[in-house]
Amino acid sequence: MSELLDIKGRTAFVTGAGQGVGRQVALYLAQHGAGAVVVNDFHAERAESVAAEVEAAGAKALPLAFDVSDFEAVGAAFAEAQETFGGVDILVNNAGNAGPTSRLDDLVPFWESDPTEWRRWMATNYDGVLNCTRHAMPLMVKGGYGRIVTVISDAGRVGEPHLAVYSGAKAGAAGFMRAIAKAGGRFGITANCVALGGTRTPAVADLIPDAETEKRALSQYVIRRLGEPEDPAGMILFLCSDAASWITGQTYPVNGGYSFAC
């Protein structure tokens, strides 16, 4: 275990941790000294499976199945985390896409969409970040310490034409994190974002079913491969650690060079 990235027995709360990037974040935190990890997923069986892996890696685990867009359910989850572990020190807002019933094969141009369609993107990617941050921050303020990392997308930085509302929700989450960074700094709380490019998660796998499709998709990437969950999870681990204690209000692209940041 690297001392520089030692999580020092702190309690982490990771949303959307039943698979993909969230699962890898939960495991990295456990492997680097977290005392406990709350594993959230909409599907209970996925949360329970990853919680077992977290415990095998040496940390306590609490699997909790709920929808991050449900403010009351989020509040109940943080209350249970506080009762079980005494508080929450680290929040990783990872839950994304269009929620538990994500589909990316039925997209239409924005001008053909309607507000019902918009809500499924806003609910998880923006409202969910607000809900979890709202319930985490009182615990962090009380403890005088906090790390908040929100997973966004390069869609929120550069825009994606067939994902207009998703792009807006992710950009909104990044702006919200900058405001939280300014509000939380005096309480020892940092807030940052990690922006993903194409990463090999179940949702992306559905869109890239074969090698030829993957080759076309990667033509805009400097590093000609899809990201693996370990790629962004490493950056998230860093931002959760004391190695990043003087970093806040930033967005870090982990995207294989799909876009560059100044």
C-alpha positions, 0 to 999 in steps of 0.5 A: 500500500502506498503511504501517499495514497493511504485513505487512513481508515476513513469512511467512503460512500460510492454511488453506482458502485455495483459495476464499472468505474464505481466498483473499481473505485470502491475496491481501490479505496478498500485496498488503500486503507479505507475503514469502510465503504458504503456501496450503492447501486440501484440493484441490491444484488450488485451492491451486495456482490461488490460489498463482499469484494470490499470486505475481502480487500480489508474494509468494512462494507455496507451495501445499500440499494436506492435511487440517487434521484430520490432525496428521501431515500438518499437521506435514509442511506446517509443516516444508516451510514452514520449510524453504522460507521459514525459518519462519512468522510468521502463521497464519490458521486459516480452514478450516471447515465440515464439511471437504472434503465439506461438506454443509449440506442434510442436517442433522438435529436434534442428538437425531437425530444420532450421534457419526460425524456430530459428528466431521466438524464437530469435526475441521475446526473444532476439531481443525484449529485445534489441529493448526495452532496446535500446529505454528505456535507453536514457530516463532513462539516461536523467532522472538519474533513471531506473529499467529494469527487463527482464523475462527469463526462467529456460530454459536459466539457465539449458537448455531444450532439445526440446527448444534449441534456446529458451534456448539460447535466454533467456540465451543471454538476461540474459547476455545482462542484466548483461552488461546493469547493468554495463553500466547503474549503473552510471546513476542510472539504475539497470538491473535484470532478473527473471527466471520462472519455469512452470507458469500457463499462456495460453501457459503453459495451452495448454501443461498441459490439465489435472491433470495427465499431471500436476502431471507428469510435477510437479514431478521435482518441490520441491513445487508441484504446478504450479506457478501463475502469482502473484508469479513472479510478486511479485519479479518483483515488488520488483526489480522495487521498491526502495527496490531493489535499490542496486541490479543489474546484477542478475538473480532470479529464481522464479520456485517452486524449479525446479532448485536452484541458488548458 
